[in-house]
């Protein structure tokens, strides 16, 4: 199975499993992997997956180029561990030859459970990493109510009172074009870091100035005008 691990300045953002013969990367919303950054072209690059599992990266005449292990390329076959550079983002290619390639046609996505009456459905962006927006109701309330499950509770805005269980490695909060931050699981704890945009997250009223910060149970967060509280009862 082939996959890409997308990161920015060492902070993991998402994991993308490569199951299509052609996977596009770019800033445009119709790209298979959307990277919303001005340094990334609308149609920046494409990944080509062969029947034998071989993967090649192709630059689509992007403005700032596509790089593999620091060298600019037009098209190159990737090897396990190669680092693709697109703008300020890095994508690590991983290929586990022991696992068969996924078959999209043979494995349809499971149906989503209907949201309770009066509760808007939860949404997840490309790559399956949940995002927390002021106008988005966050569900997965069953997990969020489990004891000792780390959660983010929204305290203001349209989604006030909603809880999101932090059961994935990375959860992004904020809004594209305003500011995005990431909550990343590290061992048994979580860290908060800036990803992009002008809005800077704050912890307990203090703006996040530089570098990732470890979160503590009960910390009050604010991002893009939305107040939240982090809950993580270790034990």
Secondary structure as UniProt FT lines:
FT   STRAND          2..8
FT   TURN            9..10
FT   STRAND          11..18
FT   STRAND          22..26
FT   TURN            29..30
FT   STRAND          33..34
FT   TURN            38..39
FT   STRAND          45..49
FT   TURN            51..52
FT   STRAND          55..59
FT   STRAND          66..68
FT   TURN            69..70
FT   STRAND          71..73
FT   STRAND          75..77
FT   TURN            80..81
FT   STRAND          83..86
FT   TURN            87..88
FT   STRAND          89..95
FT   TURN            97..98
FT   TURN            104..106
FT   TURN            117..118
FT   TURN            126..127
FT   STRAND          130..132
FT   TURN            134..135
FT   HELIX           141..144
FT   TURN            147..148
FT   STRAND          151..154
FT   TURN            158..161
FT   STRAND          163..165
FT   STRAND          170..175
FT   TURN            176..178
FT   STRAND          179..186
FT   TURN            187..188
FT   STRAND          189..197
FT   STRAND          202..203
FT   TURN            204..205
FT   STRAND          206..207
FT   STRAND          213..214
FT   TURN            217..218
FT   STRAND          220..223
FT   TURN            224..225
FT   STRAND          226..231
//
